[in-house]
Amino acid sequence: MFLAGGFSNWQHNKKPMNRQGDYWTVQVPLSYEKYQYKFIVDGNWIMDPTNETCEFGDGDHLNSVIFVK
């Protein structure tokens, strides 16, 4: 499982996630702003199922959104 988004130029293999019990984790240093992101699971790009906040990105792709404050 990987995390991709504007913070990684959407590179699909840049941020591998680690399983810790029932959760997947990854540390990403972020500045205070809004970020679009998706998870890559078995080669499939999916939105965050625990985050209802989303918006369209480039190419009319719907992405999950997080606001870092």
C-alpha positions as CSV (number, residue, x, y, z in Angstrom):
1,M,0.0,0.0,0.0
2,F,1.3,3.4,-0.9
3,L,0.2,7.0,-0.4
4,A,0.4,9.5,-3.3
5,G,-0.6,13.1,-3.6
6,G,0.4,16.6,-4.5
7,F,3.1,16.4,-1.8
8,S,4.8,13.6,-3.8
9,N,4.0,14.8,-7.4
10,W,1.6,11.9,-7.5
11,Q,4.4,9.4,-7.7
12,H,2.8,6.0,-7.0
13,N,5.7,4.4,-5.3
14,K,7.3,7.3,-3.3
15,K,5.5,6.8,0.0
16,P,5.2,3.2,1.1
17,M,2.8,2.6,4.1
18,N,3.5,0.2,7.0
19,R,0.9,-2.0,8.7
20,Q,0.7,-1.5,12.4
21,G,-2.0,-3.7,13.8
22,D,-5.3,-2.7,12.2
23,Y,-3.9,0.5,10.7
24,W,-1.6,1.6,7.9
25,T,0.8,4.4,8.6
26,V,3.3,6.7,6.9
27,Q,5.0,9.8,8.0
28,V,5.0,12.7,5.5
29,P,6.4,16.2,6.5
30,L,3.8,18.7,5.3
31,S,3.5,22.5,5.4
32,Y,0.3,24.2,6.5
33,E,-2.0,24.0,3.4
34,K,-4.5,21.8,1.6
35,Y,-3.4,18.6,0.0
36,Q,-5.1,16.1,-2.4
37,Y,-4.2,12.5,-2.0
38,K,-5.1,8.9,-2.8
39,F,-4.0,5.4,-1.7
40,I,-2.6,2.8,-4.0
41,V,-3.7,-0.7,-3.0
42,D,-2.6,-3.6,-5.2
43,G,-2.0,-1.2,-8.1
44,N,-5.5,0.4,-7.7
45,W,-5.9,4.1,-6.9
46,I,-8.5,4.6,-4.3
47,M,-9.8,7.5,-2.2
48,D,-9.5,7.5,1.6
49,P,-12.6,5.5,2.8
50,T,-12.4,7.3,6.2
51,N,-12.4,10.9,4.8
52,E,-15.5,12.3,3.1
53,T,-13.7,15.5,2.1
54,C,-12.9,15.4,-1.6
55,E,-12.5,17.5,-4.7
56,F,-11.7,17.2,-8.3
57,G,-8.0,17.5,-9.3
58,D,-6.4,17.7,-12.7
59,G,-7.9,15.5,-15.3
60,D,-11.3,15.4,-13.5
61,H,-10.1,12.8,-11.0
62,L,-11.8,12.9,-7.7
63,N,-9.3,12.9,-4.8
64,S,-9.4,12.9,-1.0
65,V,-8.4,16.2,0.6
66,I,-6.7,17.0,3.9
67,F,-6.2,20.4,5.4
68,V,-3.0,20.8,7.5
69,K,-3.3,23.6,10.1
